[in-house]
Each structure stands twice: as C-alpha cells, then as structure tokens.
Amino acid sequence: MSIEAGDPAPRFALPDTDGNLVGPADYLGRPVLFVFARHLY
Amino acid sequence: VQKELAGREELDVAIVSPAEPEPLERVGRELGLTVPLLSDPTWSTYRVFGFGRAGARTLLLAPRTWWGGFRAVLNGRRPHRPTEDYAELGGDVLLASDGRVAWIRRSRNAADRPQPGDVLCHLQSGFRPTEGG
C-alpha cells in the first residue's frame, strides 16, 4: 500500500554525517521537508 | 531547494541521500549545505515511500534529464561517475507538525524536482493528496 497525504509518517531513523540517528520523530511539533535525492552532485 | 527553504522559521529541511555518511559530509561541505544530511545506502526509505525507478528512456533520452545535468555543470558541479544505482528516483515528503504526511511528490524522471514555491504552497494549504504535482 503506497503512502499518501494524510497517512502517518512511517518510522525510520537514518544516520546523519555526525553519526546521529535522525527520523520523523525528531521533527514532531514542526513541519519538515524530507528531500530524497538520487545523488547530491 | 535547500538554499531557498533552509532557515525559514516555519519549516525544517532534511536531505536523504544514498551516499555513505563520509562522502555525503564531503559533498555537503562542497555544496555549502547546512541542513541535516541523512545517509540511506540501502535505499530503504525510498522504497517505503514508493519512489520509483527510471526506465532507460526517461533516464537517458529525456531532454529534461540532459538539461538538468547541463544546469548542474553551469552551477559549478562537476560531472562524476555514478556510484549509486542511477535508475532509482527520489522525491519529496512534507510532514506536518503532527507527524502525518502533508504532501508527497514522487519524481517522474531524473531531473524532476519541485520548485520551492510548490513546497511552501503545500505547507500553507495543509493536506492535499497529490502525486507528482
């Protein structure tokens, strides 16, 4: 089933460049845009 | 998108990339990115959100793909040999403050990215079930 607007965000946590795990739960209370890039350059 | 949206009080931005953290940190530094850069080398989150894969036609033959690459070079980015799966496509997911998906946009080809104004429009209008628009 695909995720659409109105659905709860799936849980995930990914390492940032400092090794901290970051995911949607870290942004609760504030809107956040996750940009899923194919590559950065 | 980051340069126009980062620093706005009403919105946080995080970039997910299939690159490993070390090269991701280097590229982020070169590009002057200040938002969190998250590493997903297995593309697991891309699959969770249902971002697709580009066929050879859209990957190699679409004028927009070539134009996107040309613009990147004009902006000072060097062409490189891809180390990631080049057929995978990305997208953008706007999460509301309550953790729900407010907007999801799945890229239709390699150069298909939203304009910052599109993101802000959806941020202000709340939930809107669209795809690729």
Backbone of each chain as nested JSON, in Angstrom:
{
  "chains": [
    {"id": "A", "residues": [
      {"number": 1, "name": "MET", "atoms": {"N": [0.848, -1.183, 0.0], "CA": [0.0, 0.0, 0.0], "C": [0.893, 1.245, 0.0]}},
      {"number": 2, "name": "SER", "atoms": {"N": [0.642, 2.147, -0.929], "CA": [1.521, 3.307, -1.021], "C": [1.112, 4.366, -0.006]}},
      {"number": 3, "name": "ILE", "atoms": {"N": [2.073, 5.135, 0.382], "CA": [1.857, 6.195, 1.363], "C": [1.362, 7.442, 0.644]}},
      {"number": 4, "name": "GLU", "atoms": {"N": [0.329, 8.031, 1.186], "CA": [-0.246, 9.226, 0.575], "C": [-0.448, 10.3, 1.633]}},
      {"number": 5, "name": "ALA", "atoms": {"N": [-0.822, 11.482, 1.176], "CA": [-1.066, 12.581, 2.092], "C": [-2.16, 12.204, 3.088]}},
      {"number": 6, "name": "GLY", "atoms": {"N": [-1.933, 12.538, 4.332], "CA": [-2.865, 12.21, 5.395], "C": [-2.447, 10.984, 6.193]}},
      {"number": 7, "name": "ASP", "atoms": {"N": [-1.576, 10.158, 5.611], "CA": [-1.11, 8.963, 6.323], "C": [-0.088, 9.351, 7.387]}},
      {"number": 8, "name": "PRO", "atoms": {"N": [-0.016, 8.578, 8.452], "CA": [1.068, 8.801, 9.418], "C": [2.407, 8.53, 8.741]}},
      {"number": 9, "name": "ALA", "atoms": {"N": [3.4, 9.314, 9.078], "CA": [4.729, 9.085, 8.501], "C": [5.272, 7.746, 8.971]}},
      {"number": 10, "name": "PRO", "atoms": {"N": [5.873, 6.978, 8.083], "CA": [6.497, 5.728, 8.521], "C": [7.671, 6.031, 9.454]}},
      {"number": 11, "name": "ARG", "atoms": {"N": [7.922, 5.094, 10.344], "CA": [9.052, 5.293, 11.257], "C": [10.339, 4.912, 10.56]}},
      {"number": 12, "name": "PHE", "atoms": {"N": [11.316, 5.773, 10.663], "CA": [12.661, 5.421, 10.221], "C": [13.653, 6.319, 10.939]}},
      {"number": 13, "name": "ALA", "atoms": {"N": [14.871, 5.893, 10.976], "CA": [15.944, 6.69, 11.557], "C": [17.203, 6.4, 10.753]}},
      {"number": 14, "name": "LEU", "atoms": {"N": [17.787, 7.443, 10.218], "CA": [18.973, 7.312, 9.37], "C": [20.121, 8.09, 9.987]}},
      {"number": 15, "name": "PRO", "atoms": {"N": [21.356, 7.615, 9.771], "CA": [22.499, 8.348, 10.339], "C": [22.781, 9.632, 9.576]}},
      {"number": 16, "name": "ASP", "atoms": {"N": [23.022, 10.704, 10.324], "CA": [23.483, 11.928, 9.67], "C": [25.005, 11.878, 9.575]}},
      {"number": 17, "name": "THR", "atoms": {"N": [25.601, 12.956, 9.111], "CA": [27.047, 12.949, 8.875], "C": [27.855, 12.953, 10.17]}},
      {"number": 18, "name": "ASP", "atoms": {"N": [27.177, 13.155, 11.307], "CA": [27.856, 13.047, 12.602], "C": [27.58, 11.715, 13.284]}},
      {"number": 19, "name": "GLY", "atoms": {"N": [26.823, 10.851, 12.623], "CA": [26.523, 9.544, 13.196], "C": [25.271, 9.514, 14.058]}},
      {"number": 20, "name": "ASN", "atoms": {"N": [24.581, 10.639, 14.18], "CA": [23.328, 10.651, 14.948], "C": [22.198, 10.066, 14.103]}},
      {"number": 21, "name": "LEU", "atoms": {"N": [21.329, 9.299, 14.747], "CA": [20.174, 8.757, 14.03], "C": [19.059, 9.799, 14.029]}},
      {"number": 22, "name": "VAL", "atoms": {"N": [18.557, 10.091, 12.854], "CA": [17.55, 11.145, 12.689], "C": [16.384, 10.585, 11.891]}},
      {"number": 23, "name": "GLY", "atoms": {"N": [15.188, 10.925, 12.306], "CA": [13.995, 10.477, 11.599], "C": [12.83, 11.398, 11.872]}},
      {"number": 24, "name": "PRO", "atoms": {"N": [11.669, 11.064, 11.345], "CA": [10.491, 11.917, 11.522], "C": [10.173, 12.225, 12.981]}},
      {"number": 25, "name": "ALA", "atoms": {"N": [10.445, 11.298, 13.87], "CA": [10.118, 11.52, 15.284], "C": [10.862, 12.728, 15.852]}},
      {"number": 26, "name": "ASP", "atoms": {"N": [12.009, 13.036, 15.267], "CA": [12.792, 14.172, 15.761], "C": [12.178, 15.516, 15.38]}},
      {"number": 27, "name": "TYR", "atoms": {"N": [11.211, 15.49, 14.47], "CA": [10.641, 16.75, 13.99], "C": [9.193, 16.943, 14.431]}},
      {"number": 28, "name": "LEU", "atoms": {"N": [8.711, 16.084, 15.313], "CA": [7.329, 16.238, 15.782], "C": [7.148, 17.63, 16.39]}},
      {"number": 29, "name": "GLY", "atoms": {"N": [6.065, 18.288, 16.016], "CA": [5.815, 19.64, 16.507], "C": [6.228, 20.706, 15.516]}},
      {"number": 30, "name": "ARG", "atoms": {"N": [6.924, 20.296, 14.468], "CA": [7.34, 21.244, 13.434], "C": [7.21, 20.578, 12.072]}},
      {"number": 31, "name": "PRO", "atoms": {"N": [6.735, 21.289, 11.064], "CA": [6.736, 20.705, 9.716], "C": [8.181, 20.49, 9.239]}},
      {"number": 32, "name": "VAL", "atoms": {"N": [8.37, 19.442, 8.475], "CA": [9.704, 19.163, 7.936], "C": [9.561, 18.63, 6.519]}},
      {"number": 33, "name": "LEU", "atoms": {"N": [10.46, 19.062, 5.678], "CA": [10.516, 18.549, 4.31], "C": [11.694, 17.586, 4.22]}},
      {"number": 34, "name": "PHE", "atoms": {"N": [11.409, 16.332, 3.901], "CA": [12.475, 15.375, 3.607], "C": [12.667, 15.345, 2.096]}},
      {"number": 35, "name": "VAL", "atoms": {"N": [13.847, 15.71, 1.673], "CA": [14.198, 15.683, 0.249], "C": [14.978, 14.396, -0.007]}},
      {"number": 36, "name": "PHE", "atoms": {"N": [14.405, 13.513, -0.795], "CA": [15.072, 12.246, -1.112], "C": [15.792, 12.423, -2.443]}},
      {"number": 37, "name": "ALA", "atoms": {"N": [17.083, 12.644, -2.344], "CA": [17.874, 12.921, -3.541], "C": [18.361, 11.618, -4.16]}},
      {"number": 38, "name": "ARG", "atoms": {"N": [18.542, 11.654, -5.471], "CA": [19.171, 10.496, -6.122], "C": [20.667, 10.537, -5.851]}},
      {"number": 39, "name": "HIS", "atoms": {"N": [21.207, 11.722, -5.915], "CA": [22.588, 11.98, -5.547], "C": [22.692, 13.478, -5.352]}},
      {"number": 40, "name": "LEU", "atoms": {"N": [23.77, 13.93, -4.742], "CA": [23.855, 15.343, -4.396], "C": [24.719, 16.133, -5.354]}},
      {"number": 41, "name": "TYR", "atoms": {"N": [25.295, 15.487, -6.385], "CA": [26.23, 16.228, -7.226], "C": [26.137, 15.747, -8.646]}}
    ]},
    {"id": "B", "residues": [
      {"number": 1, "name": "VAL", "atoms": {"N": [16.688, 23.787, -3.672], "CA": [15.564, 23.835, -2.746], "C": [16.06, 24.188, -1.354]}},
      {"number": 2, "name": "GLN", "atoms": {"N": [17.173, 23.558, -0.94], "CA": [17.678, 23.825, 0.403], "C": [17.993, 25.29, 0.601]}},
      {"number": 3, "name": "LYS", "atoms": {"N": [18.625, 25.897, -0.431], "CA": [19.059, 27.284, -0.273], "C": [17.877, 28.225, -0.116]}},
      {"number": 4, "name": "GLU", "atoms": {"N": [16.749, 27.876, -0.714], "CA": [15.587, 28.763, -0.626], "C": [14.7, 28.449, 0.572]}},
      {"number": 5, "name": "LEU", "atoms": {"N": [14.782, 27.219, 1.072], "CA": [13.88, 26.832, 2.163], "C": [14.566, 26.79, 3.526]}},
      {"number": 6, "name": "ALA", "atoms": {"N": [15.87, 26.517, 3.539], "CA": [16.559, 26.413, 4.822], "C": [16.548, 27.764, 5.52]}},
      {"number": 7, "name": "GLY", "atoms": {"N": [16.406, 27.733, 6.802], "CA": [16.406, 28.962, 7.578], "C": [15.024, 29.567, 7.748]}},
      {"number": 8, "name": "ARG", "atoms": {"N": [14.034, 29.012, 7.058], "CA": [12.665, 29.507, 7.252], "C": [12.171, 29.025, 8.609]}},
      {"number": 9, "name": "GLU", "atoms": {"N": [11.568, 29.905, 9.335], "CA": [11.168, 29.57, 10.698], "C": [10.077, 28.513, 10.734]}},
      {"number": 10, "name": "GLU", "atoms": {"N": [9.246, 28.47, 9.679], "CA": [8.096, 27.578, 9.722], "C": [8.383, 26.181, 9.2]}},
      {"number": 11, "name": "LEU", "atoms": {"N": [9.612, 25.903, 8.776], "CA": [9.877, 24.628, 8.132], "C": [11.312, 24.18, 8.356]}},
      {"number": 12, "name": "ASP", "atoms": {"N": [11.477, 22.919, 8.73], "CA": [12.793, 22.298, 8.756], "C": [12.975, 21.522, 7.462]}},
      {"number": 13, "name": "VAL", "atoms": {"N": [14.213, 21.334, 7.062], "CA": [14.54, 20.576, 5.854], "C": [15.611, 19.554, 6.208]}},
      {"number": 14, "name": "ALA", "atoms": {"N": [15.454, 18.351, 5.71], "CA": [16.495, 17.325, 5.84], "C": [16.633, 16.642, 4.482]}},
      {"number": 15, "name": "ILE", "atoms": {"N": [17.863, 16.36, 4.114], "CA": [18.123, 15.73, 2.821], "C": [18.57, 14.295, 3.049]}},
      {"number": 16, "name": "VAL", "atoms": {"N": [17.936, 13.373, 2.355], "CA": [18.301, 11.959, 2.407], "C": [19.034, 11.624, 1.112]}},
      {"number": 17, "name": "SER", "atoms": {"N": [20.122, 10.896, 1.243], "CA": [20.913, 10.53, 0.069], "C": [21.331, 9.074, 0.187]}},
      {"number": 18, "name": "PRO", "atoms": {"N": [21.516, 8.406, -0.954], "CA": [22.012, 7.031, -0.885], "C": [23.514, 6.948, -0.623]}},
      {"number": 19, "name": "ALA", "atoms": {"N": [24.182, 8.088, -0.526], "CA": [25.625, 8.072, -0.273], "C": [25.921, 7.68, 1.169]}},
      {"number": 20, "name": "GLU", "atoms": {"N": [27.09, 7.112, 1.391], "CA": [27.54, 6.804, 2.75], "C": [27.826, 8.121, 3.48]}},
      {"number": 21, "name": "PRO", "atoms": {"N": [27.806, 8.106, 4.83], "CA": [27.974, 9.369, 5.569], "C": [29.242, 10.142, 5.234]}},
      {"number": 22, "name": "GLU", "atoms": {"N": [30.357, 9.448, 5.024], "CA": [31.609, 10.178, 4.8], "C": [31.609, 10.972, 3.489]}},
      {"number": 23, "name": "PRO", "atoms": {"N": [31.325, 10.33, 2.348], "CA": [31.239, 11.142, 1.117], "C": [30.092, 12.144, 1.153]}},
      {"number": 24, "name": "LEU", "atoms": {"N": [29.054, 11.822, 1.88], "CA": [27.924, 12.748, 2.0], "C": [28.356, 14.023, 2.724]}},
      {"number": 25, "name": "GLU", "atoms": {"N": [29.147, 13.848, 3.765], "CA": [29.637, 15.008, 4.51], "C": [30.524, 15.873, 3.62]}},
      {"number": 26, "name": "ARG", "atoms": {"N": [31.374, 15.22, 2.814], "CA": [32.293, 15.951, 1.927], "C": [31.509, 16.736, 0.87]}},
      {"number": 27, "name": "VAL", "atoms": {"N": [30.551, 16.089, 0.249], "CA": [29.77, 16.756, -0.797], "C": [28.927, 17.881, -0.196]}},
      {"number": 28, "name": "GLY", "atoms": {"N": [28.363, 17.628, 0.981], "CA": [27.58, 18.668, 1.638], "C": [28.418, 19.893, 1.939]}},
      {"number": 29, "name": "ARG", "atoms": {"N": [29.67, 19.646, 2.339], "CA": [30.578, 20.767, 2.617], "C": [30.881, 21.523, 1.324]}},
      {"number": 30, "name": "GLU", "atoms": {"N": [31.145, 20.772, 0.248], "CA": [31.463, 21.415, -1.034], "C": [30.302, 22.264, -1.544]}},
      {"number": 31, "name": "LEU", "atoms": {"N": [29.08, 21.777, -1.316], "CA": [27.91, 22.493, -1.804], "C": [27.406, 23.541, -0.819]}},
      {"number": 32, "name": "GLY", "atoms": {"N": [28.011, 23.595, 0.364], "CA": [27.592, 24.577, 1.351], "C": [26.253, 24.274, 1.982]}},
      {"number": 33, "name": "LEU", "atoms": {"N": [25.911, 22.984, 2.064], "CA": [24.617, 22.611, 2.644], "C": [24.71, 22.66, 4.162]}},
      {"number": 34, "name": "THR", "atoms": {"N": [23.697, 23.225, 4.784], "CA": [23.708, 23.358, 6.242], "C": [22.602, 22.543, 6.909]}},
      {"number": 35, "name": "VAL", "atoms": {"N": [21.734, 21.949, 6.13], "CA": [20.653, 21.142, 6.707], "C": [21.177, 19.74, 7.005]}},
      {"number": 36, "name": "PRO", "atoms": {"N": [20.486, 18.973, 7.859], "CA": [20.927, 17.599, 8.127], "C": [20.973, 16.768, 6.851]}},
      {"number": 37, "name": "LEU", "atoms": {"N": [22.054, 16.03, 6.693], "CA": [22.225, 15.134, 5.545], "C": [22.181, 13.71, 6.071]}},
      {"number": 38, "name": "LEU", "atoms": {"N": [21.192, 12.965, 5.64], "CA": [20.964, 11.614, 6.163], "C": [21.35, 10.585, 5.112]}},
      {"number": 39, "name": "SER", "atoms": {"N": [21.99, 9.542, 5.573], "CA": [22.536, 8.541, 4.667], "C": [21.654, 7.29, 4.638]}},
      {"number": 40, "name": "ASP", "atoms": {"N": [21.277, 6.878, 3.434], "CA": [20.471, 5.663, 3.278], "C": [21.019, 4.841, 2.099]}},
      {"number": 41, "name": "PRO", "atoms": {"N": [22.173, 4.204, 2.279], "CA": [22.804, 3.479, 1.172], "C": [21.985, 2.299, 0.674]}},
      {"number": 42, "name": "THR", "atoms": {"N": [21.081, 1.802, 1.465], "CA": [20.267, 0.652, 1.022], "C": [18.969, 1.103, 0.345]}},
      {"number": 43, "name": "TRP", "atoms": {"N": [18.746, 2.391, 0.266], "CA": [17.541, 2.959, -0.349], "C": [16.264, 2.495, 0.373]}},
      {"number": 44, "name": "SER", "atoms": {"N": [16.369, 2.109, 1.618], "CA": [15.221, 1.522, 2.312], "C": [14.07, 2.52, 2.445]}},
      {"number": 45, "name": "THR", "atoms": {"N": [14.382, 3.77, 2.762], "CA": [13.301, 4.747, 2.918], "C": [12.692, 5.116, 1.564]}},
      {"number": 46, "name": "TYR", "atoms": {"N": [13.491, 5.07, 0.521], "CA": [12.982, 5.354, -0.821], "C": [11.896, 4.331, -1.174]}},
      {"number": 47, "name": "ARG", "atoms": {"N": [12.147, 3.088, -0.781], "CA": [11.174, 2.034, -1.092], "C": [9.932, 2.171, -0.218]}},
      {"number": 48, "name": "VAL", "atoms": {"N": [10.14, 2.549, 1.045], "CA": [8.998, 2.726, 1.941], "C": [8.033, 3.779, 1.374]}},
      {"number": 49, "name": "PHE", "atoms": {"N": [8.586, 4.844, 0.837], "CA": [7.738, 5.91, 0.298], "C": [7.295, 5.643, -1.144]}},
      {"number": 50, "name": "GLY", "atoms": {"N": [7.793, 4.565, -1.73], "CA": [7.314, 4.171, -3.051], "C": [7.869, 4.993, -4.192]}},
      {"number": 51, "name": "PHE", "atoms": {"N": [9.083, 5.534, -4.02], "CA": [9.706, 6.238, -5.137], "C": [10.11, 5.206, -6.179]}},
      {"number": 52, "name": "GLY", "atoms": {"N": [9.912, 5.524, -7.419], "CA": [10.087, 4.526, -8.464], "C": [11.488, 4.447, -9.021]}},
      {"number": 53, "name": "ARG", "atoms": {"N": [11.57, 3.73, -10.12], "CA": [12.809, 3.612, -10.861], "C": [12.573, 4.16, -12.269]}},
      {"number": 54, "name": "ALA", "atoms": {"N": [13.61, 4.775, -12.791], "CA": [13.501, 5.336, -14.138], "C": [13.839, 4.269, -15.159]}},
      {"number": 55, "name": "GLY", "atoms": {"N": [13.07, 4.245, -16.235], "CA": [13.417, 3.382, -17.348], "C": [14.512, 4.032, -18.165]}},
      {"number": 56, "name": "ALA", "atoms": {"N": [15.107, 3.277, -19.079], "CA": [16.209, 3.802, -19.891], "C": [15.764, 5.028, -20.685]}},
      {"number": 57, "name": "ARG", "atoms": {"N": [14.51, 5.02, -21.117], "CA": [14.026, 6.136, -21.942], "C": [14.042, 7.446, -21.158]}},
      {"number": 58, "name": "THR", "atoms": {"N": [13.479, 7.408, -19.946], "CA": [13.443, 8.641, -19.165], "C": [14.8, 8.958, -18.564]}},
      {"number": 59, "name": "LEU", "atoms": {"N": [15.618, 7.92, -18.36], "CA": [16.912, 8.145, -17.716], "C": [17.907, 8.775, -18.681]}},
      {"number": 60, "name": "LEU", "atoms": {"N": [17.934, 8.301, -19.904], "CA": [18.989, 8.704, -20.829], "C": [18.515, 9.603, -21.956]}},
      {"number": 61, "name": "LEU", "atoms": {"N": [17.279, 9.477, -22.345], "CA": [16.843, 10.163, -23.557], "C": [15.991, 11.388, -23.294]}},
      {"number": 62, "name": "ALA", "atoms": {"N": [15.525, 11.571, -22.072], "CA": [14.634, 12.702, -21.814], "C": [15.406, 14.014, -21.844]}},
      {"number": 63, "name": "PRO", "atoms": {"N": [14.951, 14.976, -22.642], "CA": [15.646, 16.274, -22.692], "C": [15.78, 16.928, -21.319]}},
      {"number": 64, "name": "ARG", "atoms": {"N": [14.755, 16.743, -20.469], "CA": [14.824, 17.378, -19.134], "C": [15.982, 16.819, -18.328]}},
      {"number": 65, "name": "THR", "atoms": {"N": [16.286, 15.524, -18.52], "CA": [17.389, 14.919, -17.79], "C": [18.708, 15.569, -18.211]}},
      {"number": 66, "name": "TRP", "atoms": {"N": [18.879, 15.713, -19.529], "CA": [20.109, 16.332, -20.028], "C": [20.177, 17.79, -19.596]}},
      {"number": 67, "name": "TRP", "atoms": {"N": [19.056, 18.478, -19.657], "CA": [19.032, 19.892, -19.263], "C": [19.381, 20.036, -17.78]}},
      {"number": 68, "name": "GLY", "atoms": {"N": [18.854, 19.136, -16.973], "CA": [19.168, 19.172, -15.544], "C": [20.649, 18.987, -15.295]}},
      {"number": 69, "name": "GLY", "atoms": {"N": [21.277, 18.07, -16.03], "CA": [22.715, 17.857, -15.887], "C": [23.504, 19.064, -16.367]}},
      {"number": 70, "name": "PHE", "atoms": {"N": [23.039, 19.658, -17.46], "CA": [23.71, 20.84, -18.006], "C": [23.647, 21.999, -17.012]}},
      {"number": 71, "name": "ARG", "atoms": {"N": [22.478, 22.179, -16.406], "CA": [22.331, 23.257, -15.414], "C": [23.248, 23.019, -14.23]}},
      {"number": 72, "name": "ALA", "atoms": {"N": [23.381, 21.748, -13.822], "CA": [24.248, 21.435, -12.682], "C": [25.686, 21.824, -12.995]}},
      {"number": 73, "name": "VAL", "atoms": {"N": [26.135, 21.543, -14.226], "CA": [27.501, 21.917, -14.617], "C": [27.642, 23.433, -14.636]}},
      {"number": 74, "name": "LEU", "atoms": {"N": [26.611, 24.124, -15.144], "CA": [26.652, 25.591, -15.16], "C": [26.75, 26.156, -13.749]}},
      {"number": 75, "name": "ASN", "atoms": {"N": [26.163, 25.427, -12.79], "CA": [26.201, 25.877, -11.396], "C": [27.482, 25.461, -10.692]}},
      {"number": 76, "name": "GLY", "atoms": {"N": [28.419, 24.931, -11.455], "CA": [29.721, 24.624, -10.896], "C": [29.899, 23.221, -10.381]}},
      {"number": 77, "name": "ARG", "atoms": {"N": [28.913, 22.363, -10.618], "CA": [29.048, 20.987, -10.157], "C": [29.738, 20.167, -11.233]}},
      {"number": 78, "name": "ARG", "atoms": {"N": [30.665, 19.352, -10.815], "CA": [31.407, 18.552, -11.774], "C": [30.665, 17.267, -12.101]}},
      {"number": 79, "name": "PRO", "atoms": {"N": [30.693, 16.868, -13.368], "CA": [30.129, 15.553, -13.69], "C": [30.937, 14.479, -12.973]}},
      {"number": 80, "name": "HIS", "atoms": {"N": [30.304, 13.416, -12.614], "CA": [31.015, 12.354, -11.903], "C": [30.503, 11.004, -12.367]}},
      {"number": 81, "name": "ARG", "atoms": {"N": [31.299, 10.018, -12.122], "CA": [30.868, 8.665, -12.415], "C": [29.941, 8.218, -11.294]}},
      {"number": 82, "name": "PRO", "atoms": {"N": [28.736, 7.818, -11.601], "CA": [27.789, 7.473, -10.532], "C": [28.239, 6.251, -9.743]}},
      {"number": 83, "name": "THR", "atoms": {"N": [28.122, 6.345, -8.433], "CA": [28.422, 5.198, -7.588], "C": [27.14, 4.599, -7.036]}},
      {"number": 84, "name": "GLU", "atoms": {"N": [26.034, 5.349, -7.15], "CA": [24.767, 4.827, -6.674], "C": [23.996, 4.216, -7.842]}},
      {"number": 85, "name": "ASP", "atoms": {"N": [22.906, 3.554, -7.524], "CA": [22.025, 2.996, -8.544], "C": [21.366, 4.15, -9.296]}},
      {"number": 86, "name": "TYR", "atoms": {"N": [21.728, 4.327, -10.544], "CA": [21.303, 5.518, -11.254], "C": [19.85, 5.457, -11.698]}},
      {"number": 87, "name": "ALA", "atoms": {"N": [19.239, 4.293, -11.646], "CA": [17.85, 4.187, -12.085], "C": [16.863, 4.561, -10.983]}},
      {"number": 88, "name": "GLU", "atoms": {"N": [17.319, 4.546, -9.74], "CA": [16.409, 4.875, -8.647], "C": [16.032, 6.353, -8.714]}},
      {"number": 89, "name": "LEU", "atoms": {"N": [14.783, 6.639, -8.439], "CA": [14.316, 8.02, -8.415], "C": [14.052, 8.444, -6.976]}},
      {"number": 90, "name": "GLY", "atoms": {"N": [14.052, 9.724, -6.755], "CA": [13.79, 10.247, -5.42], "C": [12.425, 10.909, -5.347]}},
      {"number": 91, "name": "GLY", "atoms": {"N": [12.314, 11.835, -4.441], "CA": [11.056, 12.54, -4.269], "C": [11.136, 13.449, -3.06]}},
      {"number": 92, "name": "ASP", "atoms": {"N": [10.009, 13.977, -2.688], "CA": [9.951, 14.918, -1.571], "C": [8.749, 14.585, -0.709]}},
      {"number": 93, "name": "VAL", "atoms": {"N": [8.95, 14.629, 0.593], "CA": [7.872, 14.324, 1.53], "C": [7.801, 15.453, 2.556]}},
      {"number": 94, "name": "LEU", "atoms": {"N": [6.658, 16.095, 2.596], "CA": [6.429, 17.144, 3.582], "C": [5.617, 16.549, 4.722]}},
      {"number": 95, "name": "LEU", "atoms": {"N": [6.18, 16.586, 5.923], "CA": [5.472, 16.077, 7.094], "C": [4.92, 17.243, 7.901]}},
      {"number": 96, "name": "ALA", "atoms": {"N": [3.662, 17.124, 8.279], "CA": [3.046, 18.149, 9.124], "C": [3.592, 18.024, 10.546]}},
      {"number": 97, "name": "SER", "atoms": {"N": [3.29, 19.008, 11.348], "CA": [3.83, 19.026, 12.705], "C": [3.315, 17.87, 13.551]}},
      {"number": 98, "name": "ASP", "atoms": {"N": [2.183, 17.259, 13.154], "CA": [1.671, 16.12, 13.919], "C": [2.245, 14.785, 13.421]}},
      {"number": 99, "name": "GLY", "atoms": {"N": [3.172, 14.856, 12.489], "CA": [3.824, 13.639, 12.018], "C": [3.138, 12.975, 10.838]}},
      {"number": 100, "name": "ARG", "atoms": {"N": [2.059, 13.569, 10.365], "CA": [1.395, 12.986, 9.2], "C": [2.017, 13.52, 7.908]}},
      {"number": 101, "name": "VAL", "atoms": {"N": [1.841, 12.735, 6.841], "CA": [2.316, 13.16, 5.525], "C": [1.371, 14.244, 5.011]}},
      {"number": 102, "name": "ALA", "atoms": {"N": [1.892, 15.438, 4.831], "CA": [1.08, 16.535, 4.313], "C": [1.125, 16.573, 2.795]}},
      {"number": 103, "name": "TRP", "atoms": {"N": [2.227, 16.101, 2.229], "CA": [2.398, 16.149, 0.767], "C": [3.498, 15.183, 0.4]}},
      {"number": 104, "name": "ILE", "atoms": {"N": [3.284, 14.423, -0.633], "CA": [4.349, 13.549, -1.138], "C": [4.422, 13.737, -2.644]}},
      {"number": 105, "name": "ARG", "atoms": {"N": [5.617, 13.893, -3.108], "CA": [5.829, 14.105, -4.545], "C": [6.908, 13.14, -5.012]}},
      {"number": 106, "name": "ARG", "atoms": {"N": [6.52, 12.273, -5.928], "CA": [7.458, 11.271, -6.441], "C": [8.01, 11.755, -7.781]}},
      {"number": 107, "name": "SER", "atoms": {"N": [9.323, 11.815, -7.885], "CA": [9.939, 12.282, -9.128], "C": [9.581, 11.354, -10.272]}},
      {"number": 108, "name": "ARG", "atoms": {"N": [9.314, 11.949, -11.426], "CA": [8.947, 11.163, -12.608], "C": [10.136, 10.882, -13.506]}},
      {"number": 109, "name": "ASN", "atoms": {"N": [11.206, 11.66, -13.35], "CA": [12.438, 11.38, -14.079], "C": [13.596, 11.952, -13.279]}},
      {"number": 110, "name": "ALA", "atoms": {"N": [14.793, 11.785, -13.812], "CA": [15.987, 12.127, -13.05], "C": [16.07, 13.616, -12.71]}},
      {"number": 111, "name": "ALA", "atoms": {"N": [15.481, 14.467, -13.541], "CA": [15.61, 15.91, -13.321], "C": [14.342, 16.526, -12.749]}},
      {"number": 112, "name": "ASP", "atoms": {"N": [13.387, 15.697, -12.358], "CA": [12.087, 16.192, -11.914], "C": [12.129, 16.537, -10.433]}},
      {"number": 113, "name": "ARG", "atoms": {"N": [12.25, 17.813, -10.128], "CA": [12.278, 18.286, -8.748], "C": [11.236, 19.383, -8.579]}},
      {"number": 114, "name": "PRO", "atoms": {"N": [10.673, 19.526, -7.39], "CA": [9.692, 20.599, -7.188], "C": [10.37, 21.957, -7.043]}},
      {"number": 115, "name": "GLN", "atoms": {"N": [9.619, 22.985, -7.328], "CA": [10.089, 24.339, -7.058], "C": [9.848, 24.639, -5.581]}},
      {"number": 116, "name": "PRO", "atoms": {"N": [10.705, 25.446, -4.965], "CA": [10.484, 25.793, -3.549], "C": [9.094, 26.369, -3.305]}},
      {"number": 117, "name": "GLY", "atoms": {"N": [8.587, 27.124, -4.268], "CA": [7.252, 27.7, -4.105], "C": [6.178, 26.629, -3.981]}},
      {"number": 118, "name": "ASP", "atoms": {"N": [6.362, 25.503, -4.69], "CA": [5.394, 24.404, -4.585], "C": [5.346, 23.88, -3.154]}},
      {"number": 119, "name": "VAL", "atoms": {"N": [6.528, 23.732, -2.56], "CA": [6.607, 23.2, -1.197], "C": [5.904, 24.147, -0.232]}},
      {"number": 120, "name": "LEU", "atoms": {"N": [6.185, 25.433, -0.378], "CA": [5.584, 26.414, 0.534], "C": [4.073, 26.467, 0.348]}},
      {"number": 121, "name": "CYS", "atoms": {"N": [3.626, 26.308, -0.89], "CA": [2.188, 26.305, -1.161], "C": [1.516, 25.162, -0.41]}},
      {"number": 122, "name": "HIS", "atoms": {"N": [2.13, 23.981, -0.448], "CA": [1.541, 22.84, 0.243], "C": [1.681, 22.979, 1.757]}},
      {"number": 123, "name": "LEU", "atoms": {"N": [2.738, 23.616, 2.181], "CA": [2.918, 23.848, 3.612], "C": [1.783, 24.716, 4.139]}},
      {"number": 124, "name": "GLN", "atoms": {"N": [1.402, 25.71, 3.355], "CA": [0.371, 26.649, 3.797], "C": [-1.036, 26.096, 3.612]}},
      {"number": 125, "name": "SER", "atoms": {"N": [-1.201, 25.169, 2.649], "CA": [-2.551, 24.705, 2.359], "C": [-2.927, 23.442, 3.119]}},
      {"number": 126, "name": "GLY", "atoms": {"N": [-1.957, 22.851, 3.811], "CA": [-2.267, 21.651, 4.58], "C": [-2.307, 20.419, 3.71]}},
      {"number": 127, "name": "PHE", "atoms": {"N": [-3.064, 19.383, 4.128], "CA": [-3.091, 18.127, 3.416], "C": [-3.661, 18.294, 2.021]}},
      {"number": 128, "name": "ARG", "atoms": {"N": [-2.998, 17.71, 1.059], "CA": [-3.501, 17.724, -0.308], "C": [-2.968, 16.471, -0.996]}},
      {"number": 129, "name": "PRO", "atoms": {"N": [-3.848, 15.534, -1.256], "CA": [-3.384, 14.268, -1.832], "C": [-3.022, 14.403, -3.299]}},
      {"number": 130, "name": "THR", "atoms": {"N": [-1.773, 14.717, -3.58], "CA": [-1.317, 14.811, -4.959], "C": [-0.109, 13.933, -5.134]}},
      {"number": 131, "name": "GLU", "atoms": {"N": [0.193, 13.661, -6.364], "CA": [1.377, 12.886, -6.687], "C": [1.989, 13.467, -7.933]}},
      {"number": 132, "name": "GLY", "atoms": {"N": [3.27, 13.817, -7.844], "CA": [3.973, 14.341, -8.992], "C": [3.487, 15.718, -9.413]}},
      {"number": 133, "name": "GLY", "atoms": {"N": [2.848, 16.454, -8.534], "CA": [2.346, 17.754, -8.946], "C": [2.721, 18.869, -8.078]}}
    ]}
  ]
}
